[in-house]
Structure formats: C-alpha cells, structure tokens
Amino acid sequence: MNKFFYHIPFILIYYIIKINCNINSKSINQSIIYEPNWNSLDKRPLPSWYDEAKIGIFIHWGVFSVPSYRTEWFWWMWQGDKTIMPEIPEYMRKYYEPDFAYANFAKQFHAEFFEPDKWADLFQKSGARYVVLTAKHHEGFCNWPSISSWQWNSMDIGPNRDLVGDLATSIRKRTKLRFGVYHSLFEWFNPLYLYDKENNFTTQVS
C-alpha cells in the first residue's frame, strides 16, 4: 500500500472489544490518563491474548466496496486529492455520468451475499484468533444503524441491516474468536473537519 496511508496526521480510534480477556483487571491502574502522543500511548498495556494470537482477520468493508477499484480511499482519490491516483478520476469519467455522486454508491451497496454464520465458520477454520470489522471508515458510512449518521448507515440505505451487529452475533455464538471494530473519527468530507482544516486545525470545541 502507498506509504501515504501510513502518515496521516490524525489519530484513528481503534477499538478491540475484549471478550473474556485473561487480563487481571486489578493489575491495570484505571486512573492512568494517556496523552495524545505516541510516547504516552505506547505505554498502554498489551492484552496477552492479542500478543499471543499471531493471526487475525481485518475486514475493510463499506460503500467503497461497490466500485471496488484500487483502494478503500476511492472517494478521497476521486474528489479529494486527485493527483495521488489519477486513474481513479479517469475511471469515474469513463464509466459514470458527470453528475454521479459518491452517495449513489450507497444505494448499490446491497451486501446480498453476506451470510455472517458462514463467515464466522470460515474465520474459525482459518486458524485466526480474532476478527476486526470496519464499523466506520473515513467516508463516514456506518455499518450499523447509527442515529448520528442519518441516511448514511447500513440500516437506512443499502443493505438495510446491522452489518456490525450481525457479524458480532455470529462470531460470538459460533466461535471462540474475539471480535473487534475499527472506527475512524476522521472523515474526509465532514463539514466540521473541512471547517477546521480551513482554519489550520486551530478551532476548538466548546
């Protein structure tokens, strides 16, 4: 993957939901306050199960899965920085009408072949010890029925189902794998982000 993706100046919220962790909760000082820098964040205790798991499955799934072209950063490469992958704007010019909007892809995101029980069984057979699903990528589309993302979530449009919830339920009922979600706070075209960007990221939330 292009090194560009590894140097984004934003902290992504990455949650691992720990199920029956073998960590002794008493050994963790709950009063620790971490600072927004790597030196502080790297002091977080590493769950023993995660250190020993070795193999896990990370699923990138969202509206970008509809065009399925080049990268999950499709929207940004198309309408954000068009110089990074110029073949993406060219792809859109070649195959779609000029007024086609990225949101139109959501209507085509049906997930009609999604069978969470079969996924869970396959993951178990693979030898993986944990599974992580993108609950929300930088496009802002939520793979669960979020009340904060009206008409831009998998229940209101597209699959019309709770993708995160369905997969979590199947994995927890049918396997011993640990299930986690990836959640990006940063959204490319969120008005709040764009406003903050215009102000050199100096705006404060009161």
Residue frames relative to the residue before (quaternion, step in Angstrom):
aa qw qx qy qz dx dy dz
M 1.0000 0.0000 0.0000 0.0000 0.00 0.00 0.00
N 0.6134 -0.5716 0.4044 0.3654 3.56 -1.08 0.71
K 0.5255 -0.6631 0.4364 0.3062 3.58 -0.89 0.96
F 0.4613 0.6914 -0.4352 0.3461 3.56 1.25 -0.35
F 0.6809 0.5319 -0.2919 0.4101 3.53 0.96 -0.92
Y 0.6894 0.4962 -0.2878 0.4425 3.56 1.15 -0.50
H 0.7234 0.4175 -0.2393 0.4951 3.56 1.23 -0.05
I 0.2768 0.7653 -0.5289 0.2406 3.56 1.04 0.72
P 0.3607 -0.7710 0.4822 0.2072 3.61 -0.69 1.00
F 0.5645 0.5535 -0.4165 0.4490 3.52 0.84 0.94
I 0.3771 -0.7048 0.5496 0.2427 3.54 -1.09 0.69
L 0.2314 -0.7687 0.5844 0.1190 3.55 -0.73 1.09
I 0.3826 -0.7097 0.5435 0.2338 3.51 -0.99 0.86
Y 0.0172 -0.8134 0.5797 -0.0453 3.53 -0.53 1.18
Y 0.0945 -0.8270 0.5542 0.0078 3.53 -0.37 1.25
I 0.0759 -0.7245 0.6792 0.0894 3.55 -1.07 0.75
I 0.2626 -0.7629 0.5709 0.1520 3.55 -0.57 1.13
K 0.2367 -0.8124 0.5219 0.1076 3.58 -0.41 1.20
I 0.1090 -0.7905 0.6022 0.0251 3.54 -0.68 1.15
N 0.8455 -0.0850 0.0149 0.5270 3.56 -0.65 1.14
C 0.0981 0.8253 -0.5452 0.1096 3.55 0.94 0.93
N 0.4100 -0.7129 0.5154 0.2409 3.54 -1.11 0.65
I 0.4322 0.6965 -0.4665 0.3324 3.53 1.27 0.29
N 0.3864 -0.6978 0.5509 0.2455 3.56 -0.94 0.88
S 0.3778 -0.7692 0.4676 0.2168 3.55 -0.33 1.26
K 0.6122 0.5712 -0.3576 0.4136 3.58 1.13 -0.58
S 0.6429 0.5425 -0.3235 0.4332 3.56 1.20 -0.49
I 0.6548 0.4881 -0.3102 0.4865 3.56 1.27 -0.19
N 0.3458 -0.7382 0.5434 0.2007 3.54 -0.73 1.05
Q 0.3021 -0.8005 0.4936 0.1554 3.55 -0.30 1.26
S 0.6375 0.5549 -0.3302 0.4204 3.59 1.21 -0.31
I 0.4419 0.7016 -0.4575 0.3214 3.59 1.27 -0.03
I 0.1334 -0.7667 0.6250 0.0615 3.55 -0.95 0.93
Y 0.2330 -0.7928 0.5522 0.1108 3.55 -0.65 1.13
E 0.3635 -0.7229 0.5536 0.1968 3.53 -1.12 0.77
P 0.5459 -0.6405 0.4318 0.3246 3.62 -1.18 0.53
N 0.5559 0.5390 -0.4472 0.4477 3.56 0.58 1.18
W 0.6383 -0.5833 0.3476 0.3628 3.57 -1.15 0.65
N 0.6004 0.5754 -0.3673 0.4166 3.59 1.02 -0.71
S 0.6931 0.4548 -0.2631 0.4935 3.56 1.02 -0.84
L 0.6836 0.5056 -0.2929 0.4373 3.58 0.85 -0.97
D 0.6422 0.5428 -0.3228 0.4345 3.58 1.08 -0.69
K 0.6017 0.5647 -0.3562 0.4384 3.58 1.25 -0.15
R 0.4400 0.6890 -0.4628 0.3428 3.56 1.26 -0.04
P 0.4985 -0.6633 0.4583 0.3187 3.62 -0.92 0.81
L 0.3460 -0.7330 0.5521 0.1955 3.56 -0.99 0.86
P 0.4416 -0.6948 0.4906 0.2857 3.62 -0.65 1.03
S 0.5191 -0.6688 0.4322 0.3107 3.59 -0.81 0.95
W 0.6405 0.5348 -0.3414 0.4327 3.59 0.98 -0.78
Y 0.6510 0.5176 -0.3162 0.4564 3.57 1.06 -0.76
D 0.6457 0.5235 -0.3100 0.4615 3.56 1.03 -0.82
E 0.7310 0.4284 -0.2222 0.4825 3.56 1.08 -0.75
A 0.5240 0.6849 -0.3989 0.3118 3.61 1.18 -0.45
K 0.1620 -0.8409 0.4916 0.1576 3.57 1.02 -0.92
I 0.8172 0.1081 -0.0420 0.5646 3.61 0.80 -0.91
G 0.0856 0.7822 -0.6119 0.0795 3.54 -0.89 1.00
I 0.3526 -0.7201 0.5573 0.2156 3.56 -1.26 0.32
F 0.1037 -0.7837 0.6122 0.0193 3.56 -0.80 1.10
I 0.1447 -0.8257 0.5444 0.0319 3.56 -0.57 1.19
H 0.1367 -0.7490 0.6444 0.0708 3.56 -0.75 1.10
W 0.1865 0.7837 -0.5600 0.1934 3.55 -0.47 1.21
G 0.3245 0.7380 -0.5379 0.2465 3.55 -0.76 1.00
V 0.7833 -0.2867 0.2288 0.5019 3.56 -1.24 -0.38
F 0.6023 0.5786 -0.3480 0.4258 3.58 1.09 -0.67
S 0.5640 0.6070 -0.3816 0.4097 3.59 1.25 -0.31
V 0.5611 0.6089 -0.3900 0.4030 3.59 1.22 -0.34
P 0.7183 0.3582 -0.2740 0.5298 3.65 0.69 -0.87
S 0.0999 -0.8453 0.5176 0.0869 3.60 1.16 -0.66
Y 0.4878 0.6617 -0.4252 0.3788 3.52 0.95 0.89
R 0.8831 0.0227 -0.0753 0.4625 3.52 -0.79 1.16
T 0.8199 -0.2086 0.2139 0.4884 3.61 0.39 -1.14
E 0.5612 -0.5757 0.4696 0.3650 3.56 -1.27 0.39
W 0.6031 0.5326 -0.3451 0.4832 3.58 1.33 -0.14
F 0.1895 0.8453 -0.4828 0.1285 3.56 1.29 0.38
W 0.6878 0.4958 -0.3000 0.4372 3.62 0.75 -1.03
W 0.6761 0.4865 -0.3017 0.4639 3.57 0.90 -0.89
M 0.6700 0.4947 -0.3013 0.4643 3.58 0.97 -0.81
W 0.6553 0.5033 -0.3019 0.4756 3.56 1.21 -0.52
Q 0.8496 0.1240 -0.0190 0.5123 3.58 0.73 -1.03
G 0.6076 0.5212 -0.3669 0.4739 3.58 1.26 0.11
D 0.7820 -0.0933 0.1221 0.6041 3.55 0.01 -1.32
K 0.1959 -0.8401 0.5007 0.0717 3.55 -0.08 1.32
T 0.5908 0.6125 -0.3583 0.3840 3.58 1.26 -0.20
I 0.5882 0.6139 -0.3722 0.3725 3.59 1.15 -0.49
M 0.7823 0.0092 0.0170 0.6226 3.57 0.93 -0.93
P 0.1522 -0.8421 0.5111 0.0807 3.60 0.34 1.20
E 0.5607 0.6097 -0.3955 0.3968 3.59 1.18 -0.36
I 0.6005 0.5704 -0.3666 0.4238 3.60 1.17 -0.43
P 0.6551 0.4636 -0.3289 0.4978 3.66 0.84 -0.79
E 0.6341 0.5298 -0.3266 0.4589 3.57 1.05 -0.76
Y 0.6129 0.5526 -0.3285 0.4595 3.58 1.06 -0.78
M 0.6801 0.4832 -0.2881 0.4701 3.57 0.93 -0.90
R 0.6397 0.5181 -0.3280 0.4634 3.59 0.99 -0.76
K 0.6913 0.5068 -0.2697 0.4388 3.55 1.03 -0.82
Y 0.8304 0.2829 -0.1053 0.4683 3.57 0.87 -0.93
Y 0.7674 0.3187 -0.1834 0.5252 3.62 1.19 -0.22
E 0.5903 -0.5763 0.4361 0.3596 3.54 -1.23 0.53
P 0.6449 -0.5634 0.3545 0.3755 3.62 -1.11 0.61
D 0.7316 0.4220 -0.2432 0.4770 3.60 1.05 -0.68
F 0.4003 0.7178 -0.4813 0.3048 3.60 1.24 0.21
A 0.1917 -0.7932 0.5728 0.0776 3.56 -0.82 1.05
Y 0.6274 -0.5501 0.3907 0.3888 3.56 -1.15 0.58
A 0.6061 0.5815 -0.3486 0.4159 3.58 1.06 -0.75
N 0.5780 0.5977 -0.3759 0.4091 3.59 1.16 -0.51
F 0.5721 0.5890 -0.3809 0.4251 3.57 1.16 -0.52
A 0.5946 0.5956 -0.3617 0.4011 3.58 1.09 -0.72
K 0.6309 0.5389 -0.3291 0.4508 3.58 1.07 -0.72
Q 0.7044 0.4436 -0.2484 0.4953 3.57 1.22 -0.52
F 0.5428 0.6090 -0.3936 0.4237 3.56 1.32 -0.06
H 0.0012 -0.8683 0.4940 -0.0451 3.57 0.31 1.29
A 0.1546 -0.8116 0.5410 0.1573 3.60 1.10 -0.68
E 0.2003 0.8418 -0.4817 0.1389 3.56 1.12 0.70
F 0.7076 0.4276 -0.2677 0.4947 3.59 1.19 -0.39
F 0.4291 0.7092 -0.4529 0.3283 3.56 1.27 0.22
E 0.0719 0.7698 -0.6264 0.0992 3.56 -0.57 1.22
P 0.2800 -0.8297 0.4568 0.1567 3.58 0.15 1.28
D 0.6146 0.5442 -0.3626 0.4412 3.62 1.02 -0.64
K 0.6700 0.4825 -0.2946 0.4812 3.57 0.96 -0.87
W 0.6063 0.5424 -0.3525 0.4626 3.57 1.06 -0.72
A 0.6663 0.5168 -0.3016 0.4450 3.55 0.86 -1.01
D 0.6566 0.5092 -0.3097 0.4622 3.58 0.93 -0.87
L 0.6568 0.5121 -0.3053 0.4618 3.56 0.99 -0.86
F 0.6430 0.5194 -0.3212 0.4622 3.57 0.96 -0.85
Q 0.6376 0.5297 -0.3227 0.4569 3.57 0.99 -0.84
K 0.6845 0.4901 -0.2790 0.4620 3.58 0.92 -0.93
S 0.6088 0.5953 -0.3494 0.3910 3.59 1.12 -0.60
G 0.4943 -0.6578 0.4357 0.3649 3.57 1.17 -0.48
A 0.4431 0.6873 -0.4600 0.3460 3.57 1.29 0.02
R 0.3447 -0.7505 0.5317 0.1878 3.55 -1.22 0.55
Y 0.7969 0.0869 -0.0639 0.5943 3.57 1.25 -0.25
V 0.1959 -0.7607 0.6102 0.1030 3.55 -1.27 0.47
V 0.0773 -0.7820 0.6181 0.0221 3.57 -0.97 0.92
L 0.1279 -0.7915 0.5960 0.0451 3.58 -0.86 1.00
T 0.4542 -0.6555 0.5228 0.3013 3.57 -1.05 0.73
A 0.2320 -0.7764 0.5749 0.1139 3.56 -0.42 1.23
K 0.7785 -0.0850 0.0662 0.6183 3.56 1.13 -0.74
H 0.1843 -0.7715 0.6024 0.0889 3.54 -0.75 1.09
H 0.7616 -0.4105 0.2510 0.4341 3.60 -1.29 -0.04
E 0.5569 0.5870 -0.3998 0.4306 3.60 1.23 -0.16
G 0.4882 -0.7087 0.3954 0.3210 3.59 1.28 -0.23
F 0.5122 0.6480 -0.4219 0.3739 3.59 1.26 -0.16
C 0.2679 -0.7866 0.5423 0.1240 3.57 -0.78 1.07
N 0.3111 -0.7646 0.5384 0.1698 3.57 -0.83 0.98
W 0.6688 0.3548 -0.3142 0.5728 3.54 1.15 0.72
P 0.6110 -0.5882 0.3784 0.3707 3.65 -1.16 0.38
S 0.0174 -0.8355 0.5479 -0.0383 3.56 0.39 1.25
I 0.3611 -0.7320 0.5362 0.2149 3.58 -0.87 0.94
S 0.6508 0.5156 -0.3080 0.4645 3.58 1.28 -0.23
S 0.7274 0.3386 -0.2125 0.5578 3.57 1.29 -0.06
W 0.0766 -0.8568 0.5099 0.0047 3.53 0.63 1.23
Q 0.8523 0.0554 -0.0998 0.5104 3.55 -0.92 1.05
W 0.6896 0.3693 -0.2948 0.5489 3.57 1.21 0.43
N 0.5965 0.4967 -0.3939 0.4922 3.51 0.88 1.09
S 0.6709 -0.5780 0.3159 0.3406 3.55 -1.20 0.60
M 0.6265 0.5131 -0.3553 0.4669 3.60 1.22 -0.16
D 0.7085 0.4686 -0.2576 0.4605 3.59 0.98 -0.84
I 0.8103 0.0633 0.0083 0.5825 3.57 1.06 -0.71
G 0.7619 0.3564 -0.2610 0.4736 3.56 -1.12 0.61
P 0.8617 0.0236 -0.0030 0.5069 3.61 -0.63 -1.09
N 0.1912 -0.8021 0.5297 0.1986 3.58 1.15 -0.70
R 0.6588 0.4281 -0.3387 0.5176 3.54 0.92 1.00
D 0.5204 -0.6219 0.4902 0.3196 3.54 -1.28 0.39
L 0.2377 -0.8169 0.5106 0.1243 3.58 -0.01 1.29
V 0.6547 0.5066 -0.3100 0.4676 3.57 0.95 -0.86
G 0.6937 0.4937 -0.2758 0.4461 3.55 0.82 -1.02
D 0.6605 0.5175 -0.3116 0.4459 3.57 0.94 -0.87
L 0.6816 0.4722 -0.2946 0.4752 3.58 0.93 -0.88
A 0.6290 0.5408 -0.3320 0.4490 3.57 0.98 -0.83
T 0.6570 0.5204 -0.3072 0.4506 3.57 0.93 -0.90
S 0.6758 0.4973 -0.2955 0.4568 3.58 0.89 -0.93
I 0.6701 0.4991 -0.3058 0.4565 3.57 0.89 -0.90
R 0.6906 0.4846 -0.2860 0.4544 3.58 0.91 -0.87
K 0.7008 0.4669 -0.2730 0.4652 3.59 1.05 -0.70
R 0.7999 0.3566 -0.1456 0.4602 3.56 0.98 -0.86
T 0.7890 0.2581 -0.1295 0.5423 3.60 1.18 -0.35
K 0.4511 -0.6431 0.5373 0.3069 3.50 -1.38 -0.02
L 0.3964 0.7278 -0.4681 0.3066 3.56 1.27 0.26
R 0.4103 -0.6619 0.5615 0.2797 3.53 -1.21 0.50
F 0.2230 -0.7900 0.5626 0.0977 3.54 -1.00 0.84
G 0.0200 0.8013 -0.5966 0.0410 3.54 -0.95 0.92
V 0.2739 -0.7537 0.5694 0.1806 3.56 -1.27 0.23
Y 0.3157 -0.6880 0.6220 0.2001 3.50 -1.27 0.62
H 0.0166 0.7999 -0.5980 0.0481 3.59 -0.84 0.97
S 0.1746 -0.7994 0.5697 0.0767 3.57 -0.61 1.13
L 0.3569 -0.7207 0.5560 0.2100 3.55 -0.76 1.06
F 0.6638 0.5187 -0.2789 0.4610 3.54 1.03 -0.88
E 0.0050 -0.7772 0.6288 -0.0232 3.57 -0.95 0.98
W 0.5607 -0.6668 0.3816 0.3088 3.57 -0.71 1.10
F 0.8421 0.1864 -0.0454 0.5040 3.56 0.71 -1.08
N 0.2992 0.7385 -0.5364 0.2782 3.57 1.13 0.57
P 0.5239 -0.6683 0.4240 0.3148 3.64 -0.74 1.00
L 0.6351 0.5303 -0.3390 0.4477 3.60 1.01 -0.72
Y 0.6544 0.4995 -0.3051 0.4787 3.55 1.02 -0.82
L 0.6645 0.5087 -0.3072 0.4532 3.58 0.90 -0.92
Y 0.6340 0.5209 -0.3242 0.4707 3.58 1.05 -0.77
D 0.6624 0.4984 -0.2993 0.4725 3.55 0.94 -0.90
K 0.6291 0.5428 -0.3271 0.4500 3.57 1.04 -0.78
E 0.6379 0.5341 -0.3175 0.4550 3.57 1.02 -0.83
N 0.7299 0.3878 -0.2123 0.5213 3.56 1.18 -0.64
N 0.5480 -0.6546 0.3746 0.3618 3.54 1.19 0.65
F 0.5861 -0.6272 0.3385 0.3855 3.55 1.13 0.81
T 0.4578 0.6881 -0.4403 0.3509 3.56 0.98 0.89
T 0.4854 0.6628 -0.4498 0.3503 3.60 1.22 -0.04
Q 0.2388 -0.7708 0.5788 0.1177 3.54 -1.13 0.69
V 0.3591 -0.7086 0.5645 0.2241 3.55 -1.11 0.71
S 0.2167 -0.7981 0.5511 0.1111 3.57 -0.68 1.09
